[in-house]
Amino acid sequence: MKISYEDFEKVDIRCGTIVDVKAFPEARKPALKLWIDFGELGIKKSSAQITELYSAENLLETQVIAVVNFEAKQIGSFMSECLVLGIYNEDNQVVLLRPDQQLGNGFRVM
């Protein structure tokens, strides 16, 4: 299915820095709770099923790419406000999309 450029423009994809990470043991699938600083957009929360390749220690203060204009979604006791983007590898593990250079929080993907 093809989409128009106008459709793509509706998706607000931004760079942000993870400023806090906590375990999410009550999630149905193993997940982490992330708090991500998107600059002028503020700090948004996300639940991410990324525990196979990432830990709280190696995520803190790293940058990720996320969709920031989704409606908030209740996941268990946690309200997820953005969708962190990743790609499934050959072992069905999520590899995060991340910039290869440090960028400003809130910079938009074009």
Residue frames relative to the residue before (quaternion, step in Angstrom):
aa qw qx qy qz dx dy dz
M 1.0000 0.0000 0.0000 0.0000 0.00 0.00 0.00
K 0.2511 -0.7635 0.5798 0.1332 3.56 -0.79 1.02
I 0.1736 -0.7515 0.6245 0.1225 3.53 -1.23 0.58
S 0.5113 -0.6266 0.4866 0.3304 3.54 -1.23 0.39
Y 0.6429 -0.4975 0.4003 0.4231 3.56 -1.28 0.28
E 0.6078 0.5568 -0.3487 0.4461 3.59 1.08 -0.70
D 0.6233 0.5202 -0.3371 0.4767 3.60 1.07 -0.70
F 0.6510 0.5168 -0.3138 0.4590 3.58 0.93 -0.90
E 0.6428 0.5471 -0.3240 0.4272 3.59 0.98 -0.82
K 0.5946 0.5785 -0.3604 0.4264 3.59 1.18 -0.44
V 0.6502 0.4883 -0.3115 0.4917 3.59 1.18 -0.50
D 0.1890 -0.7947 0.5723 0.0720 3.57 -0.56 1.20
I 0.0001 0.8104 -0.5813 0.0734 3.57 -0.22 1.33
R 0.0031 -0.8326 0.5491 -0.0728 3.57 -0.63 1.15
C 0.4426 -0.6327 0.5693 0.2823 3.49 -1.41 0.33
G 0.0828 0.7948 -0.5983 0.0587 3.56 -1.00 0.81
T 0.4074 -0.6996 0.5395 0.2314 3.53 -1.32 0.42
I 0.4037 -0.6957 0.5412 0.2449 3.57 -0.89 0.97
V 0.1246 -0.8266 0.5483 0.0254 3.56 -0.61 1.19
D 0.7851 0.0462 -0.0605 0.6146 3.59 1.28 -0.19
V 0.0533 -0.7749 0.6299 0.0029 3.56 -1.14 0.73
K 0.0207 0.7858 -0.6175 0.0274 3.55 -0.98 0.89
A 0.5619 -0.5715 0.4724 0.3667 3.55 -1.20 0.52
F 0.1829 -0.7642 0.6101 0.1015 3.57 -1.21 0.56
P 0.0480 -0.8707 0.4891 0.0196 3.59 0.64 1.15
E 0.6719 0.5051 -0.3148 0.4409 3.62 1.10 -0.52
A 0.4662 0.6598 -0.4561 0.3733 3.62 1.25 0.01
R 0.5803 -0.6036 0.4183 0.3522 3.58 -1.12 0.67
K 0.7512 0.1849 -0.1135 0.6234 3.58 1.05 -0.80
P 0.6210 -0.5592 0.3723 0.4039 3.63 -1.02 0.67
A 0.1061 0.8015 -0.5728 0.1350 3.56 -0.79 1.07
L 0.2881 -0.7090 0.6100 0.2053 3.49 -1.40 0.18
K 0.3492 -0.6779 0.5990 0.2442 3.55 -1.22 0.58
L 0.0982 -0.8030 0.5875 0.0172 3.56 -0.81 1.05
W 0.1401 -0.7198 0.6707 0.1111 3.53 -1.19 0.68
I 0.0753 -0.8324 0.5472 -0.0438 3.55 -0.53 1.26
D 0.3138 -0.7489 0.5618 0.1583 3.56 -0.86 1.06
F 0.0718 -0.8057 0.5880 -0.0015 3.56 -0.63 1.20
G 0.6263 -0.5777 0.3389 0.3988 3.59 1.01 0.79
E 0.8547 -0.0131 0.0382 0.5175 3.57 -0.78 -1.07
L 0.6293 0.5308 -0.3379 0.4560 3.62 1.18 -0.44
G 0.5003 -0.6693 0.4105 0.3649 3.58 1.27 -0.24
I 0.6265 -0.5063 0.4294 0.4085 3.52 -1.34 -0.29
K 0.0840 -0.7842 0.6146 0.0133 3.55 -0.87 1.04
K 0.3726 -0.7278 0.5402 0.1989 3.54 -1.18 0.71
S 0.0054 -0.7852 0.6192 0.0000 3.54 -1.20 0.61
S 0.2670 -0.6987 0.6360 0.1899 3.53 -1.21 0.66
A 0.0095 -0.8244 0.5641 -0.0449 3.59 -0.70 1.06
Q 0.3063 -0.7447 0.5705 0.1617 3.56 -0.89 1.03
I 0.3172 0.7704 -0.4685 0.2940 3.54 0.51 1.28
T 0.3477 0.8035 -0.4392 0.2015 3.58 1.26 0.29
E 0.5738 0.6093 -0.3964 0.3772 3.61 1.14 -0.37
L 0.7998 0.2728 -0.1361 0.5170 3.59 1.02 -0.74
Y 0.7760 0.3105 -0.1459 0.5293 3.59 1.21 -0.40
S 0.1512 -0.7490 0.6372 0.1006 3.52 -1.26 0.59
A 0.6909 -0.4590 0.3477 0.4371 3.55 -1.27 0.27
E 0.6618 0.5417 -0.3086 0.4165 3.56 0.93 -0.91
N 0.7662 0.3640 -0.2270 0.4784 3.62 0.87 -0.82
L 0.6257 0.5256 -0.3524 0.4560 3.61 1.25 0.11
L 0.5645 0.6348 -0.3819 0.3642 3.56 1.08 -0.72
E 0.8467 0.1045 -0.1468 0.5006 3.55 -0.94 1.07
T 0.5368 0.5718 -0.4452 0.4321 3.61 1.13 0.45
Q 0.4432 -0.6966 0.5022 0.2573 3.55 -1.23 0.47
V 0.0955 -0.7686 0.6319 0.0298 3.52 -1.22 0.73
I 0.3750 -0.6701 0.5863 0.2582 3.51 -1.39 0.17
A 0.0550 0.8204 -0.5625 0.0869 3.59 -0.83 0.96
V 0.4339 -0.6190 0.5805 0.3026 3.52 -1.32 0.45
V 0.1602 -0.8435 0.5103 0.0489 3.57 -0.60 1.14
N 0.7066 0.4607 -0.2885 0.4530 3.62 1.18 -0.07
F 0.3291 0.6933 -0.5509 0.3281 3.57 1.04 0.79
E 0.5354 -0.5465 0.5108 0.3921 3.55 -1.27 0.34
A 0.5524 -0.6006 0.4559 0.3554 3.58 -1.06 0.73
K 0.1583 -0.7914 0.5877 0.0566 3.57 -1.09 0.80
Q 0.3676 -0.7216 0.5477 0.2101 3.55 -0.87 1.00
I 0.0040 0.7715 -0.6353 0.0352 3.57 -0.75 1.09
G 0.7899 -0.1308 0.0319 0.5982 3.54 -0.11 1.30
S 0.7964 -0.2393 0.2099 0.5142 3.56 -0.76 -1.05
F 0.6486 0.5377 -0.2743 0.4636 3.58 1.33 -0.04
M 0.2680 -0.7473 0.5870 0.1583 3.58 -0.99 0.86
S 0.1901 -0.7866 0.5824 0.0773 3.58 -0.52 1.24
E 0.1906 -0.8368 0.5114 0.0444 3.57 -0.69 1.16
C 0.7795 0.1399 -0.0985 0.6026 3.59 1.24 -0.15
L 0.3589 -0.7225 0.5519 0.2111 3.56 -1.29 0.37
V 0.2768 -0.7510 0.5818 0.1447 3.55 -0.54 1.22
L 0.3299 -0.7844 0.5011 0.1575 3.58 -0.82 1.02
G 0.0816 0.7811 -0.6139 0.0802 3.52 -1.11 0.79
I 0.3375 -0.7056 0.5881 0.2059 3.52 -1.37 0.17
Y 0.4099 -0.6861 0.5386 0.2667 3.57 -0.99 0.83
N 0.3041 -0.7414 0.5692 0.1841 3.57 -0.91 0.94
E 0.7542 -0.4020 0.2694 0.4438 3.59 -1.30 -0.05
D 0.6906 0.4348 -0.2751 0.5082 3.61 1.24 -0.34
N 0.4991 -0.6857 0.3883 0.3605 3.57 1.35 0.33
Q 0.4550 0.6335 -0.4723 0.4105 3.57 1.11 0.79
V 0.4463 -0.6983 0.4915 0.2675 3.57 -1.03 0.77
V 0.1399 -0.7443 0.6509 0.0530 3.54 -0.93 1.08
L 0.4061 -0.7490 0.4722 0.2263 3.58 -0.59 1.13
L 0.3887 -0.6496 0.5953 0.2693 3.53 -1.24 0.62
R 0.1003 0.8005 -0.5798 0.1138 3.57 -0.70 1.09
P 0.5180 -0.6219 0.4684 0.3543 3.59 -1.06 0.60
D 0.4065 -0.7120 0.5105 0.2592 3.58 -1.11 0.59
Q 0.7129 0.2739 -0.2399 0.5994 3.57 1.33 0.20
Q 0.5695 -0.5821 0.4462 0.3712 3.58 -1.17 0.55
L 0.0649 -0.8006 0.5956 -0.0058 3.56 -0.87 1.02
G 0.6038 -0.5466 0.4271 0.3928 3.55 -1.26 0.26
N 0.5238 -0.6243 0.4747 0.3325 3.56 -1.04 0.76
G 0.7816 0.3010 -0.2486 0.4866 3.53 -0.88 1.00
F 0.4331 0.6768 -0.4894 0.3389 3.61 1.21 -0.07
R 0.3735 -0.7701 0.4915 0.1609 3.53 -0.93 1.01
V 0.4211 -0.6519 0.5715 0.2665 3.54 -1.18 0.73
M 0.1405 -0.8002 0.5811 0.0486 3.55 -0.83 1.00
